[in-house]
Amino acid sequence: MTADPIDKTQVRDASTVIVLRDRATSPRILMGQRGAKAVFMPGKFVFPGGAVDAGDHAIPLSSTLSAPNDQRLREESAADIGPALAVAAIRELFEETGQVLGRPGTWDAPPPDWEGFAATGHLPHAAPLQFVFRALTPPGRPRRFDARFFLIDAGDLASDPDDFSAASDELSHLQWVALEDMRRFDMPFITEVVLSEISARLTDPAPPASVPYFKNDDEESLFLRLRGTVMQN
């Protein structure tokens, strides 16, 4: 994850990637463990992901987000946030796991935080990203994120799903965790909720009828459903 100056009172847009493998036979999810000294969720097993960086808004995508994912990302959000969220998801997935969600292509001059990805011979590929969950971190936490969770199938990766050699050290113990074994791992509550949603939809690869949104703002906590209706300011 690129180091930007942190404002501890700021809610930062963020992307999280749930990579699902062997959906029809023995479903497993790619997870790793955060460091014990991490400020946010220390020691927890999580999906790869992180905050949107300023530079993510300028990275071109080789494919766009598909409907209805693009419309639902705009609901209760800035209208142009979708591509940057997709870029952040692809960048964080590569940085933290070494896995490539991309299509063959060359870069003219990749930014420093994309040089490793560009060296694989791929451009970021947003079409497989399925928007399945959104959660706003409650007030009072050391970091607050407005996190969008994207589901992809391991078959959409352009890399070997068992090769983590290009991963950074942000997540340790990277592994494919069977859904039936999840209770053995120390996970954040919201991760458990997301996994329940995924488990309930294993037989249906289509986008969900609506996207759950846990909105924990300063006034109240709400459970909403995003259907792609853009809210007017």
Buried (B, 14 or more C-beta within 10 A) or exposed (E): BBEEEEEEEEBBBBBBBBBBBEBEEEBBBBBBBBEEEBEBBEEBBBBBBBBBBEBBEEBEBBBBBBEBBBBBBBBBBEEEBBBBBBBBBBBBBBBBBBBBBBBEEEBEEBBEBBEBBBEBBBBBBBBBBBBBBBBBBBEEEEBBBBBBBBBBBBEBBBBEBEEBEBBEEBBEEBBBBBBEEBEEBEBBEBBEBBBEBBEEBEEEEEBBEEBBBBBBEEEEEEEBEBEBEEEEE
